[in-house]
């Protein structure tokens, strides 16, 4: 046994599934503002055994239906299918801005979500950073919302079931209360006081992970 524990952050090999790594990596965090309305969806109780549902958004518009996740892991990608998963390239809409088209072109292999004992991990498989907001991702004991930059080839524990109780009752990235079982991930574009976009609804392409409460 080492005398001191390993560092809390560690790079994940692109060829190694994130759930086999013991450590996480998240870079560049900042507090988010409170001027965005809550866009979380109201969810009925899960009846078919899924542990989360995925909602894909372009700015303020949700595109496509909710995608229910039943397996232990799921890939979210765009124009490069990598087996089964949530293919954003198959979702069509009548109107897309130039910014959305450009950002969709950067999603590529996207990311992988996996359900592990105690929490949910995200692994960035694309060639561009993704930006993550979660009520349990900030440092222990620090209230408020944070957006974390996740570089390509890195993974992070985006949701911690043990910490969700302490996060309940916080403020959302908007005027309403936050959903303590919701994680938001923006592809390629960050938001908050550190960026030109103050709200996630200003981001061209983003994902909402609606977690089912553990029984």
C-alpha positions as CSV (number, residue, x, y, z in Angstrom):
1,X,0.0,0.0,0.0
2,X,1.4,3.5,-0.8
3,X,2.0,5.9,2.0
4,X,-0.1,8.5,0.3
5,X,-3.1,8.0,-1.9
6,X,-2.9,8.5,-5.7
7,X,-3.9,11.9,-7.1
8,X,-7.6,12.4,-7.5
9,X,-7.4,13.0,-11.2
10,X,-6.0,10.7,-13.8
11,X,-6.1,10.5,-17.6
12,X,-8.1,7.6,-19.1
13,X,-6.8,5.7,-22.1
14,X,-9.1,6.1,-25.2
15,X,-9.0,2.3,-25.4
16,X,-10.0,1.7,-21.8
17,X,-13.6,1.9,-20.7
18,X,-14.0,4.7,-18.1
19,X,-15.6,2.5,-15.5
20,X,-12.3,0.5,-15.1
21,X,-10.5,3.6,-13.9
22,X,-10.5,4.6,-10.3
23,X,-9.9,8.3,-10.8
24,X,-11.5,11.2,-12.6
25,X,-10.5,14.2,-14.5
26,X,-12.3,17.6,-14.8
27,X,-10.6,20.8,-15.7
28,X,-11.5,24.5,-15.5
29,X,-14.5,25.1,-13.4
30,X,-16.5,28.3,-12.7
31,X,-19.7,29.2,-10.9
32,X,-22.7,29.5,-13.2
33,X,-25.2,32.3,-13.2
34,X,-28.8,32.3,-12.0
35,X,-30.6,33.9,-14.9
36,X,-31.6,30.8,-16.9
37,X,-35.0,29.3,-16.5
38,X,-35.1,25.6,-15.6
39,X,-35.5,23.4,-18.6
40,X,-35.5,20.1,-16.8
41,X,-38.3,17.7,-17.9
42,X,-41.0,16.4,-15.6
43,X,-40.5,12.6,-15.6
44,X,-43.0,9.9,-14.8
45,X,-41.7,7.0,-12.6
46,X,-39.7,4.5,-14.5
47,X,-41.7,1.4,-15.4
48,X,-39.4,-0.4,-17.8
49,X,-36.3,-0.7,-15.8
50,X,-34.3,2.1,-17.3
51,X,-31.9,4.1,-15.0
52,X,-31.9,7.3,-17.0
53,X,-33.4,9.1,-20.0
54,X,-31.5,11.3,-22.4
55,X,-32.9,14.5,-23.9
56,X,-31.0,16.2,-26.7
57,X,-31.4,20.0,-27.1
58,X,-30.4,22.6,-29.7
59,X,-30.4,25.9,-27.9
60,X,-33.9,26.1,-26.3
61,X,-35.5,23.4,-28.5
62,X,-35.6,19.7,-27.6
63,X,-35.0,17.6,-30.7
64,X,-36.4,14.1,-30.8
65,X,-37.9,11.9,-28.1
66,X,-36.5,10.9,-24.8
67,X,-34.0,8.0,-25.1
68,X,-34.3,5.5,-22.3
69,X,-31.1,3.7,-21.1
70,X,-31.3,0.2,-19.8
71,X,-27.8,-1.2,-20.2
72,X,-24.9,-0.4,-17.8
73,X,-23.4,1.9,-20.4
74,X,-24.5,3.9,-23.4
75,X,-22.7,5.8,-26.2
76,X,-24.0,9.1,-27.4
77,X,-22.5,10.0,-30.8
78,X,-23.4,11.9,-34.0
79,X,-22.2,11.0,-37.5
80,X,-19.8,8.2,-36.5
81,X,-21.9,5.2,-35.3
82,X,-20.0,3.0,-32.9
83,X,-22.4,0.1,-32.4
84,X,-25.7,0.6,-30.5
85,X,-26.4,3.8,-28.7
86,X,-28.0,7.2,-29.0
87,X,-27.2,8.5,-32.5
88,X,-27.8,12.3,-32.6
89,X,-27.2,12.2,-36.4
90,X,-30.6,10.5,-36.8
91,X,-32.5,13.3,-35.1
92,X,-33.8,15.8,-37.6
93,X,-35.5,19.2,-37.2
94,X,-36.8,21.8,-39.6
95,X,-34.6,24.7,-38.7
96,X,-30.9,24.5,-37.6
97,X,-28.7,27.5,-37.2
98,X,-25.1,27.7,-38.6
99,X,-23.8,27.4,-35.0
100,X,-25.7,24.2,-34.5
101,X,-24.4,22.7,-37.7
102,X,-20.9,23.6,-36.8
103,X,-21.1,22.2,-33.3
104,X,-22.8,18.9,-34.5
105,X,-19.8,18.5,-36.7
106,X,-17.6,18.4,-33.6
107,X,-19.5,15.8,-31.7
108,X,-18.0,12.9,-33.6
109,X,-17.7,9.8,-31.3
110,X,-19.3,11.9,-28.5
111,X,-19.2,10.5,-25.1
112,X,-20.0,7.3,-23.0
113,X,-22.1,7.2,-19.9
114,X,-21.8,4.3,-17.5
115,X,-23.6,3.5,-14.3
116,X,-21.2,2.3,-11.6
117,X,-21.6,1.6,-7.9
118,X,-22.3,4.9,-6.2
119,X,-22.6,7.1,-9.3
120,X,-22.5,7.9,-13.0
121,X,-19.4,8.4,-15.1
122,X,-18.9,10.2,-18.4
123,X,-16.0,9.5,-20.8
124,X,-15.3,12.1,-23.5
125,X,-14.7,10.0,-26.7
126,X,-14.7,13.0,-29.1
127,X,-11.9,15.2,-30.3
128,X,-13.3,18.3,-28.6
129,X,-14.1,19.2,-24.9
130,X,-17.5,18.8,-23.4
131,X,-18.8,20.9,-20.5
132,X,-20.6,19.3,-17.6
133,X,-22.9,20.6,-14.9
134,X,-24.1,18.4,-12.1
135,X,-25.4,19.1,-8.6
136,X,-22.8,16.7,-7.1
137,X,-19.7,17.5,-9.2
138,X,-18.4,20.5,-7.2
139,X,-16.1,20.2,-4.2
140,X,-17.6,18.7,-1.0
141,X,-19.2,21.3,1.2
142,X,-19.4,24.0,-1.5
143,X,-22.9,25.0,-2.5
144,X,-23.8,26.5,-5.8
145,X,-23.5,25.4,-9.4
146,X,-20.3,24.7,-11.4
147,X,-19.5,23.9,-15.0
148,X,-16.6,21.6,-15.6
149,X,-14.6,21.3,-18.8
150,X,-13.9,17.6,-19.7
151,X,-11.1,17.2,-22.2
152,X,-11.0,14.5,-24.9
153,X,-9.8,11.2,-23.6
154,X,-10.7,12.0,-20.0
155,X,-13.5,10.7,-17.7
156,X,-15.3,12.2,-14.7
157,X,-17.8,11.0,-12.1
158,X,-20.6,13.3,-13.1
159,X,-23.1,12.1,-10.5
160,X,-22.6,10.8,-7.0
161,X,-25.5,9.1,-5.3
162,X,-24.1,9.6,-1.9
163,X,-23.8,13.4,-2.3
164,X,-27.2,14.0,-4.0
165,X,-28.9,14.5,-0.6
166,X,-26.7,17.5,0.2
167,X,-27.4,19.0,-3.2
168,X,-31.2,18.8,-2.9
169,X,-32.9,22.1,-2.6
170,X,-30.3,24.1,-4.5
171,X,-30.9,26.6,-7.3
172,X,-31.0,25.6,-10.9
173,X,-29.1,27.3,-13.7
174,X,-32.1,29.5,-13.8
175,X,-34.8,31.0,-11.6
176,X,-36.4,27.8,-10.4
177,X,-35.2,25.0,-8.0
178,X,-32.7,22.5,-9.4
179,X,-33.5,18.9,-10.1
180,X,-31.0,17.0,-7.9
181,X,-31.1,14.0,-10.3
182,X,-30.3,15.9,-13.6
183,X,-27.0,16.3,-15.3
184,X,-26.4,18.6,-18.3
185,X,-23.6,18.3,-20.8
186,X,-22.8,20.8,-23.6
187,X,-20.8,19.6,-26.7
188,X,-17.8,21.8,-27.5
189,X,-19.2,25.0,-26.1
190,X,-19.1,26.2,-22.4
191,X,-21.4,28.5,-20.6
192,X,-21.4,30.6,-17.4
193,X,-19.5,33.7,-16.2
194,X,-16.3,32.4,-17.8
195,X,-17.8,32.3,-21.3
196,X,-19.8,34.5,-23.6
197,X,-22.8,32.2,-23.2
198,X,-24.4,32.7,-19.8
199,X,-27.0,29.9,-20.0
200,X,-26.9,26.4,-21.3
201,X,-29.9,27.2,-23.6
202,X,-27.4,29.5,-25.5
203,X,-25.3,26.5,-26.3
204,X,-25.9,25.0,-29.8
205,X,-26.0,21.3,-28.8
206,X,-26.4,19.9,-25.3
207,X,-27.6,16.8,-23.5
208,X,-29.8,16.5,-20.5
209,X,-29.4,13.3,-18.4
210,X,-32.6,12.6,-16.4
211,X,-31.6,10.1,-13.8
212,X,-34.1,7.8,-12.2
213,X,-34.0,7.8,-8.5
214,X,-32.4,4.7,-7.1
215,X,-34.7,2.4,-5.2
